[in-house]
Amino acid sequence: MDHRMSEEQELIVETVRRFVADEIVPLEADLDPDAGALHPADHARLVDKTKEMGFYGLDIPKEFGGPGIDVTTRALMAIEMSQHRGGLYNPCYGTFGGAGLAQLYEATDEQKQKYLYPTLKGEKTGCFALTEPSGGSDPARAIQTRGIQDGDEWVLNGSKLYISGADKADFALVFARTSDDPGRNGVTAFIVDTDSPGFHVRRVVHTLRSTHYATELQFEELRVPASNILGELNRGFAIANDRLSRQRIPYAAGCIGVAVVAQKMAIEWAKSRESFGGLLAEKQAVQWMIVDNEIDIRHATFLVLDAAQRADRGERFRTEAAMAKLIASEGAGRVVDRAMQIHGGVGMTKDLPLERWYRELRIRRVGEGPSEVQRLIMAREILGGSFK
């Protein structure tokens, strides 16, 4: 494996690094420590800038008007994009755009015209409604929302939990059980307009993030046209699952970026702070924490780039992506924890971004599949079967 960057990748990484340092970090000085967004005028200005750079809509394939960036380069960019105070929750505050709901790339032409293209243009927003109160880590078997066919419509009844953005979304990808199969082969994906009768946002669910929340949804006799089935009947879970492995790679890379900044802060503090007649950097306990940080960062970086390169070569990479996500999210959590310990009391305050990253990284151990699920994915492939 060759993890050296090409000249083009070096140029892209340096461009993103300058953008973060020159455009994002200065704006954060005037924001609340837990701010989730830039001022609208600043956001619009920087979106125009990323479009001029050719980097807007990073995850959008070229055939849908995006830059068509390969997975390895996208991971390298994610490492740089997260190196600011709000970077783990909202890298560069969304000024690089996104891919919308990638599952819509599997849509029919009519569905693309109504949902995908408006989403990519920023005219519509969607949400992903998979998780249910009965269980999050095994979503296929936990789905109890039912879909019953009635002529050329389907009637949905059930609930969803921890759904981000549903209260502001124009449509939702809702996964419902449409057969008696108790597993993943009985689930269908529906595109549901959120203003449809029977679609209810029951409540807001607050999380560790001060500015972020999820929602609980309720469906009561919700009617959806059969033309709004996404993909094949009873094959909806495949649509939900196919892109998860690929998405885990930049997700893991973002964790690395925060760890890199936390390590830099820890080193700078240790080399300047005096305690018990000498610098912190002279204390063996602190030296070992710094070394352990470096090991965690390099370990995660190696695994993320390995998974990315396998994906770019068209090889199997599900296990590698799971391993990268696991090691990066857990390792970055340890790095930030040690950096807080080295900083002492000030590390626990909102004067520094460490406490925010600490909270965000706790969420990252669950987001995109918890650590236990990543281990299950790896075990199944390593052992050569589906073991419970």
For each residue, the residues with C-beta under 8 A, 3 or more apart:
1: 305 306 309
2:
3: 301 302 305 306 309
4:
5: 9 10 13 76
6: 9 10
7: 10 11
8: 11 12 73
9: 5 6 12 13 72 73 76
10: 5 6 7 13 14
11: 7 8 14 15
12: 8 9 15 16 55 73 76 77
13: 5 9 10 16 17 76 77 80
14: 10 11 17 18
15: 11 12 18 19 53 55
16: 12 13 19 20 55 77 80 81
17: 13 14 20 21 80 83
18: 14 15 21 22
19: 15 16 22 23 24 49 50 53 92
20: 16 17 23 24 25 80 81 83 84 87 92
21: 17 18 24 25
22: 18 19 25 26
23: 19 20 26 27 46 49
24: 19 20 21 27 28 46 84 92 93 95
25: 20 21 22 28 29 84 85
26: 22 23 29
27: 23 24 30 31 38 39 42
28: 24 25 31 35 84 85 86
29: 25 26
30: 27
31: 27 28 35 38 85 86
32: 35
33: 85 350 353 356
34: 209 210 211 350 356
35: 28 31 32 38 86 211
36: 86 89 90 93 209 211 212
37: 43 90 93 94 211
38: 27 31 35 42 43 46 93 95
39: 27 42 43
40: 43 44
41: 44 45
42: 27 38 39 45 46
43: 37 38 39 40 46 47 93 94 95
44: 40 41 47 48
45: 41 42 48 49
46: 23 24 38 42 43 49 50 92 93 95
47: 43 44 50 51 56 95 97
48: 44 45 51 52
49: 19 23 45 46 52 53 95
50: 19 46 47 53 55 56 92 95 96 97
51: 47 48 54 55 56
52: 48 49
53: 15 19 49 50 56
54: 51 67
55: 12 15 16 50 51 58 67 69 77 96
56: 47 50 51 53 67 96 97
57: 60 65 66 67 96 97 98 99 120
58: 55 66 67 69 74 77 96 97 98 99
59: 66 69 74 98 99 102 250
60: 57 64 65 66 67 68 97 99 100 120
61: 64 66 68 105
62: 65 66 67 68
63: 68
64: 60 61 105 116 120
65: 57 60 62 120
66: 57 58 59 60 61 62 69 99 120
67: 54 55 56 57 58 60 62
68: 60 61 62 63
69: 55 58 59 66 73 74 77
70: 73 74 308 312
71: 74 75 246 249 250 308 309 311 312
72: 9 75 76 305 308 309 311 312
73: 8 9 12 69 70 76 77
74: 58 59 69 70 71 77 78 249 250 253 308
75: 71 72 78 79 249 250 252 253 304 305 308
76: 5 9 12 13 72 73 79 80 253 305
77: 12 13 16 55 58 69 73 74 80 81 250
78: 74 75 81 82 91 250 251 253 254 257
79: 75 76 82 83 253 254 256 257 260 301
80: 13 16 17 20 76 77 83 257
81: 16 20 77 78 87 91 92 96 254 257
82: 78 79 87 88 91 253 254 255 256 257 258
83: 17 20 79 80 87 257 258 260 261
84: 20 24 25 28 87 92 261
85: 25 28 31 33 353 356
86: 28 31 35 36 89 90 91 93 356
87: 20 81 82 83 84 90 91 92 254 257 258 261
88: 82 91 254 255 257 258 356 357 360 361 364
89: 36 86 209 211 212 356 360
90: 36 37 86 87 93 94
91: 78 81 82 86 87 88 94 96 254 257
92: 19 20 24 46 50 81 84 87 95 96
93: 24 36 37 38 43 46 86 90
94: 37 43 90 91 97 98
95: 24 38 43 46 47 49 50 92
96: 50 55 56 57 58 81 91 92
97: 47 50 56 57 58 60 94 122
98: 57 58 59 94
99: 57 58 59 60 66 102 120
100: 60 104 116 119 120 126
101: 104 119 126 128 173
102: 59 99 105 243 247
103: 106 128 173 189 230 239 240 243
104: 100 101 107 111 112 115 116 119 126 173 191 230
105: 61 64 102 116
106: 103 230 231 239
107: 104 111 112 115 116 191 230
108: 111 112 227
109: 112 113
110: 113 114 227
111: 104 107 108 114 115 116 191 227 228 230
112: 104 107 108 109 115 116 117
113: 109 110 116 117
114: 110 111 118
115: 104 107 111 112 118 119 124 126 171 191
116: 64 100 104 105 107 111 112 113 119 120
117: 112 113 120 121
118: 114 115 121 123 124
119: 100 101 104 115 116 122 123 124 125 126
120: 57 60 64 65 66 99 100 116 117
121: 117 118
122: 97 119
123: 118 119
124: 115 118 119 170 171
125: 119 165 168 169 170
126: 100 101 104 115 119 169 170 171 172 173
127: 163 164 165 166 169 171 172 173 194
128: 101 103 163 164 172 173 240
129: 160 163 166 172 173 174 175 192 217
130: 139 143 160 173 175 240
131: 136 139 142 160 161 162 163
132: 135 136 139 142 143 144 145 158 159 160 161
133: 159 161 216
134: 142 144
135: 132 138 139 141 142
136: 131 132 139 142 161 162
137: 369 370 372 373
138: 135 141 142
139: 130 131 132 135 136 142 143 175 237 240
140: 143 183 184 187 237
141: 135 138 182 183 184
142: 131 132 134 135 136 138 139
143: 130 132 139 140 158 175 176 177 187
144: 132 134 158 177
145: 132 156 157 158 159 160 174 175 176 177 219
146: 156 157 158 176 177 178
147: 154 155 156 176 177 178 188 190 224
148: 154 155 157
149: 153 154 155 178 226
150: 153 154 155 223
151:
152: 225 226 227
153: 149 150 223 224 225 226
154: 147 148 149 150 176 178 188 190 223 224 225 226 229
155: 147 148 149 150 221 222 223 224
156: 145 146 147 174 176 190 192 198 219 222 223 224
157: 145 146 148 219 220 221 222
158: 132 143 144 145 146 176 218 219
159: 132 133 145 202 216 217 218 219
160: 129 130 131 132 145 163 166 174 216 217 219
161: 131 132 133 136 205 214 216 217
162: 131 136 205 214 215 216
163: 127 128 129 131 160 166 172 214 215 216 217
164: 127 128 212 214 215
165: 125 127 168 169 215
166: 127 129 160 163 169 172 194 201 215 217
167: 201 204 215
168: 125 165
169: 125 126 127 165 166 172 194
170: 124 125 126 193 194 195
171: 115 124 126 127 191 192 193 194
172: 126 127 128 129 163 166 169 191 192 194 199 217
173: 101 103 104 126 127 128 129 130 189 190 191 192 230
174: 129 145 156 160 189 190 191 192 219 224
175: 129 130 139 143 145 187 188 189 190 236 237 240
176: 143 145 146 147 154 156 158 187 188 190 236
177: 143 144 145 146 147 186 187 188
178: 146 147 149 154 186 187 188 233 234
179: 185 186 234
180: 186
181: 185 186 234
182: 141 186
183: 140 141 186
184: 140 141 187 237 238 241
185: 179 181 234 235 237
186: 177 178 179 180 181 182 183 234
187: 140 143 175 176 177 178 184 234 235 236 237 240
188: 147 154 175 176 177 178 229 233 234 235 236
189: 103 173 174 175 229 230 231 236 239 240
190: 147 154 156 173 174 175 176 224 228 229 230 236
191: 104 107 111 115 171 172 173 174 224 228 229 230
192: 129 156 171 172 173 174 196 199 222 224 228
193: 170 171 196 199
194: 127 166 169 170 171 172 199
195: 170 199
196: 192 193 199 222 223 224
197: 221 222 223
198: 156 219 220 221 222 223
199: 172 192 193 194 195 196 217 219 222
200: 217 218 219 220
201: 166 167 204 215 216 217
202: 159 215 216 217 218
203: 215 216
204: 167 201 213 214 215
205: 161 162 213 214 215 216
206: 213
207: 212 213 214 363
208: 359 360 362 363
209: 34 36 89 212 213 359 360 363
210: 34
211: 34 35 36 37 89
212: 36 89 164 207 209
213: 204 205 206 207 209
214: 161 162 163 164 204 205 207
215: 162 163 164 165 166 167 201 202 203 204 205
216: 133 159 160 161 162 163 201 202 203 205
217: 129 159 160 161 163 166 172 199 200 201 202
218: 158 159 200 202
219: 145 156 157 158 159 160 174 198 199 200 222
220: 157 198 200
221: 155 157 197 198
222: 155 156 157 192 196 197 198 199 219
223: 150 153 154 155 156 196 197 198
224: 147 153 154 155 156 174 190 191 192 196 228
225: 152 153 154 228
226: 149 152 153 154 229
227: 108 110 111 152
228: 111 190 191 192 224 225
229: 154 188 189 190 191 226 232 233
230: 103 104 106 107 111 173 189 190 191 236 239
231: 106 189 235 236 238 239
232: 229 235 236
233: 178 188 229
234: 178 179 181 185 186 187 188
235: 185 187 188 231 232 238 239
236: 175 176 187 188 189 190 230 231 232 239 240
237: 139 140 175 184 185 187 240 241
238: 184 231 235 241 242
239: 103 106 189 230 231 235 236 242
240: 103 128 130 139 175 187 189 236 237 244
241: 184 237 238 244
242: 238 239 245
243: 102 103 246 247
244: 240 241 247 248 368 369
245: 242 248 249 311 317 318 321 322
246: 71 243 249 311 321
247: 102 243 244 250 251 368
248: 244 245 251 252 307 321 322 324 325 368 369
249: 71 74 75 245 246 252 253 304 307 308 311 321 324 325
250: 59 71 74 75 77 78 247 253 254
251: 78 247 248 254 255 325 364 367 368
252: 75 248 249 255 256 300 303 304 307 321 324 325 327 328 329
253: 74 75 76 78 79 82 249 250 256 257 304 328
254: 78 79 81 82 87 88 91 250 251 257 258
255: 82 88 251 252 258 259 300 328 329 331 332 361 364
256: 79 82 252 253 259 260 297 300 301 304 328 332
257: 78 79 80 81 82 83 87 88 91 253 254 260 261
258: 82 83 87 88 254 255 261 262 332 336 357 360 361
259: 255 256 262 263 293 296 297 300 331 332 335 336
260: 79 83 256 257 263 264 297
261: 83 84 87 257 258 264 265 353
262: 258 259 265 266 293 332 335 336 339 354 357
263: 259 260 266 267 290 293 294 297 335 339
264: 260 261 267 268
265: 261 262 268 269 339 343 352 354
266: 262 263 269 270 289 290 293 338 339 342 343
267: 263 264 270 271 281 290
268: 264 265 271 272
269: 265 266 272 273 280 342 343
270: 266 267 273 279 280 281 286 290 342
271: 267 268 279 280 281
272: 268 269 279
273: 269 270 279 280
274: 277 278 279 280
275: 278 279 280 283
276: 283
277: 274
278: 274 275 282 283
279: 270 271 272 273 274 275 282 283
280: 269 270 271 273 274 275 283 286 342
281: 267 270 271 286 287 290
282: 278 279 287
283: 275 276 278 279 280 286 287
284: 287 288
285: 288 289
286: 270 280 281 283 289 290 342
287: 281 282 283 284 290 291
288: 284 285 291 292
289: 266 285 286 292 293 338 341 342
290: 263 266 267 270 281 286 287 293 294 338 342
291: 287 288 294 295
292: 288 289 295 296 334 338
293: 259 262 263 266 289 290 296 297 334 335 338 339
294: 263 290 291 297 298
295: 291 292 298 299
296: 259 292 293 299 300 331 332 334 335
297: 256 259 260 263 293 294 300 301 331 332 335
298: 294 295 301 302
299: 295 296 302 303 327 331
300: 252 255 256 259 296 297 303 304 324 327 328 331 332
301: 3 79 256 297 298 304 305
302: 3 298 299 305 306
303: 252 299 300 306 307 320 323 324 327 328
304: 75 249 252 253 256 300 301 307 308 324 328
305: 1 3 72 75 76 301 302 308 309
306: 1 3 302 303 309 310 320 324
307: 248 249 252 303 304 310 311 317 320 321 323 324
308: 70 71 72 74 75 249 304 305 311 312
309: 1 3 71 72 305 306 312 313
310: 306 307 313 315 316 317 320
311: 71 72 245 246 249 307 308 314 315 317 321
312: 70 71 72 308 309
313: 309 310
314: 311
315: 310 311
316: 310 319
317: 245 307 310 311 320 321
318: 245 321 322 377 381
319: 316 322 323 377 378 381 382
320: 303 306 307 310 317 323 324
321: 245 246 248 249 252 307 311 317 318 324 325
322: 245 248 318 319 325 326 369 374 375 377 378
323: 303 307 319 320 326 327 374 378
324: 248 249 252 300 303 304 306 307 320 321 327 328
325: 248 249 251 252 321 322 328 329 368 369 374
326: 322 323 329 330 371 374 375
327: 252 299 300 303 323 324 330 331
328: 252 253 255 256 300 303 304 324 325 331 332
329: 252 255 325 326 332 333 361 364 365 371
330: 326 327 333 334 365 371
331: 255 259 296 297 299 300 327 328 334 335
332: 255 256 258 259 262 296 297 300 328 329 335 336 361 364
333: 329 330 336 337 358 361 362 364 365
334: 292 293 296 330 331 337 338
335: 259 262 263 293 296 297 331 332 338 339
336: 258 259 262 332 333 339 340 354 357 358 361
337: 333 334 340 341 358
338: 266 289 290 292 293 334 335 341 342
339: 262 263 265 266 293 335 336 342 343 347 354
340: 336 337 343 347 348 354 355 358
341: 289 337 338 344 347
342: 266 269 270 280 286 289 290 338 339 347
343: 265 266 269 339 340 346 347 352 354
344: 341 347
345: 348 349
346: 343 349 351 352
347: 339 340 341 342 343 344 352 354 355
348: 340 345 354 355
349: 345 346 352 355
350: 33 34 355 356
351: 346
352: 265 343 346 347 349 355
353: 33 85 261 356 357
354: 262 265 336 339 340 343 347 348 357 358
355: 340 347 348 349 350 352 358 359
356: 33 34 85 86 88 89 350 353 359 360
357: 88 258 262 336 353 354 360 361
358: 333 336 337 340 354 355 361 362
359: 208 209 355 356 362 363
360: 88 89 208 209 258 356 357 363 364
361: 88 255 258 329 332 333 336 357 358 364 365
362: 208 333 358 359 365
363: 207 208 209 359 360 366 367
364: 88 251 255 329 332 333 360 361 367 368
365: 329 330 333 361 362 370 371
366: 363 370
367: 251 363 364
368: 244 247 248 251 325 364
369: 137 244 248 322 325 373 374 377
370: 137 365 366 373 374
371: 326 329 330 365 374 375
372: 137 375 376
373: 137 369 370 376 377
374: 322 323 325 326 369 370 371 377 378
375: 322 326 371 372 378 379
376: 372 373 379 380
377: 318 319 322 369 373 374 380 381
378: 319 322 323 374 375 381 382
379: 375 376 382 383 387
380: 376 377 383 385 386 387
381: 318 319 377 378 384
382: 319 378 379
383: 379 380 387
384: 381
385: 380
386: 380
387: 379 380 383
388:
